Amino acid sequence: MPSMRSTYHRPMRYGICLPNFTDLASAEAIEAAAEVAERLGWATVWTTDHVLIDHSSAGADYRINFDAIETLAWVGSRHPRIRLGTSVIVVPQRNAVVLAKELSSLDALSRGRVIAGIGIGWNTVEFGNLGMSDRFHVRGAYLDETIALWRHLWSGSTEPFRGRFHEIEDFVFGPLPSQGAALPIVIGGRADAALARAGRLGDGYHASATGPGGLGPRIPVIRAAADAAGRTMPSLSARARVAFDEPAQSRAARSYAMRGTPDEIAAEVRAFAELGVEELGLFFAADSPEAFVRAAGRFAAEVAPLA
């Protein structure tokens, strides 16, 4: 019996998490994924960020990781209609002013297509590899200040900025983003502090590695922080791996993915939509660029109409 369509009032938007990471990562795979996203009329391409990961099994997917912002610049110049998002860039591993310049330049050159997905990171070894061991322990405070600094710089203000990590007195910042200080900042993370940060400071919350069941309890935390700050509830987006036809009995033992038949995957999409998620960034289980493209086409043809 066919599944009922969701009654959620806004249709789901889709994007693709580019294979700028994993063993699939290559110029050919990234271009194939971006091309199919644009051809299907999907909203956004998203890049994944790691710089110098360790050898642990937890970091295996990131041993090859094309730079998140440079990849978007390359893709954005080739595909002029699709939005460009980071999912998510680890801000405390970087100089906040340099990162503000990179994102602003990309937004100006792409005529306002950037979404800055950001987070605090989790890998202590990688922070050490980048000479940032001390910052790991204050990374939440660093991210909070970075958001304020970016808004200040992107607004075109030349007033001094004085914070815990940055004191800037005499400066001129340019180019400004095409979106100005309204360049959307979406915040990732699963800890309560990250959820509160999204409600208090973010334009959106960007979930990863969790299904609707895990996301649901996070939403009241985000909403409460937004209410306390006198702000509207941020938008919700999520990224998810899609694995067609994986056996149902394997699900409990593996990390979250939308698995199974098109109808089962569509049911997950509908569950996300009922929570208020407006966009899903999809990464397809594939061993070649051609298989990645086929999976994206299959999702568009067999899953999206059911969702």
Secondary structure as GFF3:
##gff-version 3
##sequence-region A 1 307
A	DSSP	beta_strand	13	17	.	.	.	ID=ss1
A	DSSP	alpha_helix	27	39	.	.	.	ID=ss2
A	DSSP	beta_strand	44	47	.	.	.	ID=ss3
A	DSSP	three_ten_helix	57	62	.	.	.	ID=ss4
A	DSSP	alpha_helix	68	78	.	.	.	ID=ss5
A	DSSP	beta_strand	83	86	.	.	.	ID=ss6
A	DSSP	beta_strand	89	90	.	.	.	ID=ss7
A	DSSP	three_ten_helix	91	93	.	.	.	ID=ss8
A	DSSP	alpha_helix	96	109	.	.	.	ID=ss9
A	DSSP	beta_strand	114	119	.	.	.	ID=ss10
A	DSSP	alpha_helix	124	129	.	.	.	ID=ss11
A	DSSP	alpha_helix	133	136	.	.	.	ID=ss12
A	DSSP	alpha_helix	139	154	.	.	.	ID=ss13
A	DSSP	beta_strand	161	162	.	.	.	ID=ss14
A	DSSP	beta_strand	167	168	.	.	.	ID=ss15
A	DSSP	three_ten_helix	180	182	.	.	.	ID=ss16
A	DSSP	beta_strand	185	187	.	.	.	ID=ss17
A	DSSP	alpha_helix	192	201	.	.	.	ID=ss18
A	DSSP	beta_strand	204	208	.	.	.	ID=ss19
A	DSSP	alpha_helix	212	215	.	.	.	ID=ss20
A	DSSP	alpha_helix	218	228	.	.	.	ID=ss21
A	DSSP	beta_strand	235	244	.	.	.	ID=ss22
A	DSSP	three_ten_helix	248	253	.	.	.	ID=ss23
A	DSSP	beta_strand	258	260	.	.	.	ID=ss24
A	DSSP	alpha_helix	262	274	.	.	.	ID=ss25
A	DSSP	beta_strand	277	284	.	.	.	ID=ss26
A	DSSP	alpha_helix	289	298	.	.	.	ID=ss27
A	DSSP	pi_helix	299	303	.	.	.	ID=ss28
A	DSSP	three_ten_helix	304	306	.	.	.	ID=ss29
###
